[in-house]
Amino acid sequence: MAIIIIIACLIVLASVWIVKQRYQAARWLPLPPGPPGHWLLGNTMPKSYAPFQFARWTEQYGPVFSLKQGHRIFVIIGRHQAAMDIMEKEGANLADRPRAIAAQETLSDGLRVVLAGSGERLRRLRRVLHAGLQPKVAETYEPIQTSHAKNLVLDILNDPKNHQGHAMRYSASVVMSFTYGKITPTSYTDPEIVAVNQSLVRFGQAMKPGAYLVDTYPILRFVPGYLSQLKAWHQDDLALFNGQLDAVRRQMREGIARPSFAKFILEHQKQYQFEDKELGYIAGGMFGAGSDTTASAITITLMAATTHADEQARVQEELDKVVGRTRLPTFADQEMLPQVTAFMLESLRWRPVNLGGFGHRATKDIIWRNYLIPAGATVIGNHWAIANDPEVFPEPHKFNPQRWIDDAGRVRDDLRFFAFGFGRRVCPGQHVANRSLFITTALILWAFRLSENPAAKIDTFAFSDTANIYAAPFEICLQKRINENVIRELTYHTTVNINVGGFKQLQTYTQNTVLSAFDMGKLNIAHHKSYHPYRRDNIERVRRDEEEAAQKEAEAEGRVVLADAEARLDLLRERAGLGKGKGKKKEDDMKVIEDAKASIIARDSNQGHINLFEDLEQVDLSLTQETITSIRATKKTAQLETEKGVPLAPSAKDLNPWYSERDKGKEHQEDDKSKRLRLRDLASKTMNDPLTAITHQLASSSSSNNSSPVPRPSWNRSKYRTPPDSNDKMKPPPPPSDATTMRLTRESSERERALALIRRKQREMRGSETPSTVHGGQDEGYGDVFNRREVEEAHSYRRRRW
């Protein structure tokens, strides 16, 4: 026992010594290389458009370089692989934010969520934001986004010159809907929207590295009047955010508050332990960040479509193929529109909304390729340089959405992009933003063809120098791809009754229950994307089933042709006298008559019903039961699927779907083939149809009566009437012969039996469940596939008799 304790102590001491040696060795590792700076002040930060200068330094000093400014150390990452190694793999050590005296402590009083440091408060903030923005809840915002996206299309149609203002109106309306429950469209000239935009511009300026010396020399915060402007702006922001939240409080007291994120955090304030002043910044921060980035992303997408006509045409070709021109694109089409998604992703890579990214603070030493990133250093992932990494994105300055499409035509899932941040500080609203960008891109490119005005070229590098960039005003030329009346008809709708229902069940979500439905009750026609008729997997499955069915049909046709050939050979042998002898034939005839009599007795004893499929039921009863079970299961599944949604009339495009399209030549070929098969089946049925045999029998009987030497009794009274001038008495008709009497008796019995069969058939059709009604039914028509042998025997017997 003592030996085990000694060994364990030695192992612990050795581990401590190894860790200490590695730590001391790491402290001697150099910082990543970087531009030289002043011996006392360090490096001078770029005064404008720092991400572009950082990208140039990346080309010069490598994927990771360092800067010093006073006592602060900045590590800038400019390549994709380095970002994966440092920002993603070391995400737990980079979850903190560096101290921002100007932007966070003074301008925001430490309340802004995006700059909150790691700890318990950050976990509570992320928890409440995730409750309102996680994927399940974000999916419930799709009706709101679709509604306002239709308004965006109408706004651009009416006033294309002000497209940037319309994008701002769309983003503000959507975010106001689920943040504060406002249902009416919000104008970008609304005083609240103007105030929010001003707040975001001020925050972006304060976030620029080196914008305020107080971040480098904290002692400057005690200088009188130095930060007075930032403090005044903070009071304006606080009044704005609290005013918006107070409006929701007032609606809650009056009982008219709609489900929203603000209402949710007010109801759960004690649960999340938030102060009153924190609530305003939480809701206001969500509104500010969501409206700002979404509007910028939509503007960048419009710029990319205007300046790259070929890629725009590729997207529109896909829209015409999948969606058509008689309905609007929806979120249900997203999986079948990879070109739209690729165009959206390439737009975000081509001109990132956030060029420079937010800083992360290293909480412990990080070693990367024998370079040291010391604890306390500010690590920045330069989005502009990472998005232009030539190793990951060949020809990075070229707008090429096809880089996001794999060989199978699907959107690549192996290509990471950091438009929404890194690691554990990734933007929680990315799911809502992606949905907004998809539906607006799909609707705009579905309705319009955008082009550049030759007289007013677009400067694709003209953006504001803020945290989230804004494109300089540019002009677009608009050409309607769809008839204007169709656009107005399809996009016209009423938004008064839109509810934000994701937050109505957020309390359920906080109890670890998945959100189930959207409060406004959206139609769930195809409740899963895998059920979509234009899904690639479904198309391939249908094509495969069609090929298998065609092969089976060809095999069945071959068997039918072979059977017909054998039947013809048998008939020819019989006529040539190569078959059975006359005596044997007579015995067979008698046997057929006896079997027919026995079958009549059996039918009469079967409760008055004729079982035409008795042999089939005995041979294949298990198959019949299995088929009936399958039909019942299919009906039950169809009923459940119908209850999940509202069945609507098919659109004009669905009346002629992809699976009904065929080449013209192939159509004619199939029509000729079908015609030949139909004529052959008709001839076969006509030959073997008992009704046809009866018709021929009656016709031949009539002709034989006209030419028979035995006179048939006639009911014409004039034949037996005494002429007026005759005195002879009426003579009775001559008695019929024995043959005539037998034939008349036989015909009478056959007529009575036929009438009895007709009456039984009528009783079955009135509701009696028998195999004769189950197999075919009233509308299926007659077929001899189940009693072919009996029909052939009766047919041959008829030929021998007559």
Buried (B, 14 or more C-beta within 10 A) or exposed (E): EEEEEEEEEEEEEEEEEEEEEEEEEBEEBEBBBBBEEEEEEBBEBBEEBBBBBBBEBBEEBBBBBBBBBBEBBBBBBBBBEBBBBBBBBBBEBBBBBBBBBBBBBBBBBBBBBBBBBBEEBBEBBBEBBEBBBBEEBBBBBBBBBBBBBBBBBBBBBEEBEBBBBBBBBBBBBBBBBBBBBBBEBBBBEBEBBEBBBBBBBBBBBBBBBBBBBBBBBBEBBEEEEBBEEBEEBBEEBBEBBBEBBEBBBEBBEEEEBBBBBBBBBBBBBEEBEBEEEBBBBBBBBBBBBBBBBBBBBBBBBBBBBBBBEEBBEBBBEBBEEBBBBEBBBBBBBBBBBBBBBBBBBBBBBBBBBBBBBBBBBBBEBBEBEEBBBBEBBBBBBBBBBBBBBEEBBEEBEEBBBEBBBEEEEBBBEEBEBBBBBBBBBBBBBBBBBBBBBBBBBBBBBBBBBBBBEEEEEBEBEEBBBBBBBBBBEBBBBBEEBBEEEBBBEBBEEEBEEBBBBBBBBBBEBBEEEEBEEBBBEBEEBBEEEEEBEBBBEBBEEEEEEEEEEEEEEEEEEEEBEEEEEEBEEEEEEEEEEEEEEEEEEEEBBEEBEEEBEEEEEEBEEEEBBBBBBBEBBEEEEEEBEEEEEEEEEEEEEEEEBEEEEEEEEEEEBBEEEEEEEEEEEEEEEEEEEEEEEEEBEEEBBEBBBBEEBEEEBEEEBEEEEEEEEEEEEEEEEEEEEEEEEEEEEEEEEEEBEEEBEEBEEEEEEEEEEEEBEEEBBEEBEEEBEBBBBEBBEEEEEEBBEBBEEBBBBBBBBBEEEE
